[in-house]
Amino acid sequence: MVSKTAGPRPAKPPLAADRIRKTAREMFYRDGIRAVGVDAIVNEAGVTKPSLYRSFSSKDELAAAYLRDYDAEFWARFDAARDAHPGDPRAQILAYLSGLGQRAVQNGYRGCGLTNAAVEYPEPGHPARAVAVAHKAELRRRLAAMAAEMGVDDPEALGDGLLLLLEGAFVSSQLFGEAGPAGRVAQMADKLIQAHLAP
């Protein structure tokens, strides 16, 4: 009997739901959620419209899924900066902001997908807005907690100041591009932190 050695198995093609999710993420981020129709997503993903609706009950739910994925990506970067500087909240936030400053001046950067969604969907009950608001509330809470770890007198004020710098970087990057002020966000944050630490 001849033994057959099995070679490497070919990778399984991504499931339709995965292709839809990946395609929607790219298109929603680049063009905005409202501007991208379901037909464009299924055409780009190479799937059928029924397959989209089997996986996501509506475009709104697909948008919320995109934002939940974006939220997870954001916290992965944020937590990596934190983990690189254990016990040093100032270095943690500055490390995250240094990375943001580099990304924010690259061609094709469109700011924060969660911020963009909050602007696109002002109506309080929209699923996409709900994900964005929950994310921003958690970011605000974490920044205030990091400020408190720094020992400043008014951690909420410093946390809010850092949040405003972050949001300013997200938006100004879309206005000014490579030469814009977003590239200096870590430098500005360091000055703000120092001002709060000064007696």
N, C-alpha and C positions, 0 to 999 in steps of 0.2 A: 504494500500500500504506500502510495506516494504521499509524503507529508506536505501539507500545504502551509506555507508560512504566510500569515496574514500581514499584509502591509499596513501602513497607517490608514485609518478610516478617514474617508473624506468628511470634512466638517459639514454638519447639518446646516442647511440654509436657515437663516433666521425665520422665526414664525412671523405670520402676517402682522400680529399685534406688535411685535418688536420692530418690524420695519415701519409700521405706521407711527409708532412712538418716536423712533429715531428721526424719521422724515419730518414729523410735526415739530419736533424740537428745533431742527435746523431752520425750517421755514418760519415758525412762529418767532424765533429769536431774530432772524434776519429781517423779516418783513412786517412783523407785528401780528398779533393773533387775529384781530378783526379783518385784516387785509387778506388773510389766507383762507380760501374756501375748502370745503371737504373734497370737492372734485379735484382740486390741485394736489391735495395731500395724497389721495388714492392713486392718481396718475403718477406722481413722483415716486411713491412707494412701490408701485407695480402690483397693487392689490385691487380688490373690488370694494365698492361702497358697502355691500352687505357685510363684508369681513370687518370693516371699520366699526359698523354698528353692532356687530357681535361682541367686539372687544370694549367699545366705549359707547355708552348710551346716547351720547350727543357730542357735538363739537365742544360744548362747554365743559363736559367731563374730560375730553381729550386735552383741552387747555389746562384744566386743573391737574391732570396727570403730568403734563409737561412741566408745570410749575413745581409739583412735588419732586420731580426728578432734579429740577434746577436747584431747589432748596437743598437737596441732599448733596449736590455738587458744591454748593456754596459752603456748607458746613464742613465738608471734607477738606477744603482749602483752609478754612478758618481754623479748624482743629489741628491741621498739620502745622500751622504757624504756632499754635499754642503748645503743641507737643515738642516742638523744636527748642522751646525756651521755658522749661518747667520752672514754676515759681517766680517768673519774671513777667508780670502782665504788661509792663511797658514794652519790653522787647517783643512780646507776643503780638500785640496790636500793630507795632511798627513793622514786624515781619510780614504780617498779612497785608498791610497797606503798601509795603514796598512791592509785593507781588502784584497788587491791584494797580499800582502806578505803572508798572511795566506793561500789564495787559491793556490798560485803558488807553494807551497811546499807539496801539497796534492797529493796523488797517483791518477793518471788518468788525472791530469791537463795537458792540451796540449797548453798552451799559449793563445794568442788572435786569435780567428778564422779569424779576418780581416787581421791581420799581416800574418798569414799562407796563406791566399788566395792571398795576394799580392805577396808572394814568389812563390806560385804555378802558378800564371798567370802573367807573365811579360809583355804580350802583351797589349798595352794601350787600345785597343778597347773592351776588354773582359768585359761582364757585371759584373762578380764577382769582377774584379779588379776595375772597376769604383766605386762600392759601397765601397770597402776598401779604395781607395784613397780619396774619399769624406769624409769618417769618419776620417781618419788620419789628413786631412787638418783642419777639424772642431776641433779635439782634440788639434792640434797645436795652433789654434786661441784661444781656450778657456784657454789653459795653459798660453799663453802670456798675455791674459786679466787678469787672476788671479795674475800673476806676477806684472802687472801694478798696480793692487789694493793693492799689498803689498808695493808699493812705491819704488821699486828698480830702479836704474839708467838705467838699460838695460833690460827691461822686455822681449824682444824677446830672448835675450841670456839665461835668466833663464828659460823661457818657453821651449826653445829648449833643455836645459839641463835636464829638467824634462821629456820631451818627450823621450829623449835618455835613461833615467833611466827606464821609463815604458817599452820601447821596449826591453831593455836589460833584464828586469825581465821576459817578455813574452818568450823570446828565451832561456835564461839561465835556466829557470825552466824545459825545455824539455831536457836539457843536464845533469843537476845535481840533479834534483828531490828534495827529502826532505831535504838534507843537503846543498842545493845550496844557492848562494848569493841572490836569488830573495826574500828570507824571510827578507832581510835587506833593501829592497827598500825604505821604509818610513824613516828609519834611515839615509840612504845616501841622500835622498831628503832633509831632515831637515838640514843636514850639508851644502848642496848646497845652500839652501835658506839663511841660516845664512851667508854664504860667500858673497852672493849678497847684503845682508842687511848691512853688516859691512861697516863702513866708510872707 
